[in-house]
Amino acid sequence: MPQRHSSIDLIAHPRVAGLPPFDEHVPTEWCSDAPQATERMQKPFSDRIAWLVALAVLAFMAAFGFQAITWSLRGGWQWLWLLVGLPFSGIFSVSTVMFLVTTLRERRRVRVALENMSLERGEGFRADMPLDQRLRATVPPARDGERTAAPERIGVRLMQRAIRHDPDGHAVLVDECRDETVAHCEATDDARGSRRVYAWTLRAGPAHEGATQWFITLHDAALPGGPPFLVAALRELPSG
């Protein structure tokens, strides 16, 4: 399991009997740093009707221009139709093609994000007991040209911070992963369907001797090696 080390000199460090202050990072909003996917725009029924009407008008004008060119080929005064047919045929034919290409290829970004995040930590944590937790959050509103979605999975790690001694006689502050899991997005818990719940269970097993700080980290499952987006301390309770 992953470990992170930072060296601390036992003589120079004033807190040899304990641990340095813990720095939490518990934001209320988060957006995935993973490459954002795109998808075809889903248009409502009224927009589809408007799109068909616009396409029909462009196609009719292009066909009319072509027909005017054929009329001009009859000779006589009808050559004047060429003055109308050429610009109509050229302009509206190109406009029809461009309209089809741009609208059929129109896509929007899918932004994976959460807001109003609330972590349920419970009263405390016992190393020899399972730890049940939940993260509740909402999906932020979408901006123009995008759709917002909650992540399907979140990586969770139970970490233990303690001071260890290396062979050189120095103290090493070690962050050790004692357990990890993946929390899946559960059913929404409100009528609007915008709230998401992630639930998980962790268990560390026997605790190490000495001063210890427990905390959990939440990670973007789409970026397994990335930094955590939430770091929350746990209150350790006596073993039951």
Order of alpha helices (4+ residues) and beta strands (2+ residues): beta-beta-beta-alpha-alpha-beta-beta-beta-beta-beta-beta-beta-beta
